[in-house]
Amino acid sequence: MHCGYVIGNANFDKILKRKLFFIENNFSSRSALKSFENCLLPNKKTTKIQLTRAHTNSNLFFLSFRGKCLRKCIFCYPPRNDIPFERISLNSLDKKLEEAAPDNNCKLILFANEPLLHPQINEILEIASQYFKQITTFGSAEMLSKKSFVTSLKKTNLTQVEIPVYSTVPKVHDLITGSEGHFKKTIKTIKNLKETKIEIFCHSIHLSLNSFHLLKDEKFITQKLKLPYAIIPLKAWKIQNRFQKLNPSKKEFLALTGIRSLVGFPLCLIENVQKKILLNNDALSDVIKIYLITYRAHENFERRGECQDCTLKDRCLGFPA
């Protein structure tokens, strides 16, 4: 099973049948996708936790809540650090999760700016571990670089953490995250998770700032750290607005010849630099799979002149318009 280009405004089911992007128990309709997008982007006036199922009969659930972000990533809008996490009724959460996943054969993804910042995160994870066989979340180096905190999470049966590594050049990674010393904390986080035996997935976003380091980054993460790694594109709507200068040029993209970890880009571009067009499915966590589907599903794509004679056109959506 492999992952190729992501889903856009083409027919959703048709794209799934072509297997451009595989994800276990995927969305079955646009309405299901919309429901999930509402889960990811809850009403700005609420901070309450929301539980959403990917679609009817799916074993994949999403627990989302709004809250603070500890980083000031250069490719993102200024973080809202004035949003407080709201304490929840743990008994109500227990009941809701038991009703949603009674057979202990489901998977749960935690979504928030920083899920691990929630003041009841250990209690939330302890309850969730009773009903879900796998729990995945984005990881914050600010939180996970503390060994005692990671140890407490292991006791709650957190199974997977997605870690961003935007460059193995410390100054570049720190510049991208807007946080001095963040790379050092990220390496400490990876060490802590490995020692605690929590599964780790790593990813980067292809930016003009890190483009010439990505081959080195891939080698360090996949060969030295021996971790799964994926390089994903910057969101198209960001390129079209405030972040155009961060988008790599075609020349910078073609300089990646020999790389192995690209996913979510037009297939013709990947073919020019990557031996295998489709990245192995096991290189991606459920978090990144969902990210690729949902955050690019609503974007428009276009066929350019060079697309007409391309042998990959039947398996590719084209370029973000």
Phi, psi and omega in degrees: 000138186225167176239124177248226181285158185269175190273137179235214184278014172283172180301122189297308183295325181296318179295319179298319181295330177286349178062035173294330180217123180254136169211132184302133180052060188282178178296141183260349183199168176296326180294323177294320178297316180298320179299318180291321178299323177294328177292318180290326184241069184294165179308132185299340184274354183243147175240009182288151178289140177237136178250126181227141176266142183304314174192169180304133179079000179284153174256016182248125182237158179232128176249112186238145176203147180276157178174190185289160171236135184271345182256168175231060186302139187293338181263009182237164177284159181307131183293146175268095181268008179260008180268110181279146171286138179263128177295144186241166175279113182292328177295319179294319178297317179303313181296317181295317181290323178296318178293325183285321186225071185287342187260005177060030181238025185246165179242146183232136175243131177266128179238132172183173173301311177219083183305324185287353177278346183301132184298342180248023188301320180295318179293320179298315181291322179298318178292314182298325182294343177287337189239348183236133181283338180219132178233124184237146177209160167290144181252141177255122179297330178299327182268315190278353175285353177267112186301320182297324179291318178297318179299320179294326179290323179300324179294341179268001179071030168297129188255328184222144175227133176263122184244126174278130173234097188278343174189149174267002169271109188311315183296324180289313178301315180296322178295317182293320181277348181067029185218111180295133180084006185291324180298316179300319178293325179295316178296320177296322178299313180299318178298315181297316181294321178296315181295330181270356178062040169263129185296137184241137169237141179240150176212161173224163173249132181286113180233161176298333182288330184245004188304315185280358179255352191295324178296318177294319180299313181301315180297317181296316185283317185276329184261315181279310180277341180058051181238150174294145188212139178221144176246120185244162182278159171292144181299134185299322182294336176285322178299320184286347184248255190272350194242028183302321183293341180278344183283124182295150176282167178298323178299318179294324179294314183292341177288354181274012182310127181102353180286161185229000194243014182283140175208141177095002178261164173306136188296328180294325178290318179298320182300329182289337187236344188239131183298314176257120183296321184259127179285139179302138184300328183284359175276350185244134172283165177300328180299313182287325176300314180294320178303312182296321181288307191284317185282350175242358182293329185269359184277155177271144178236154181226152174264126178265174182304319182290348181285336188299320183258011182284133181287348182261000189299331181284349180244010185226147181274349183101209183251147174302130184287000000 
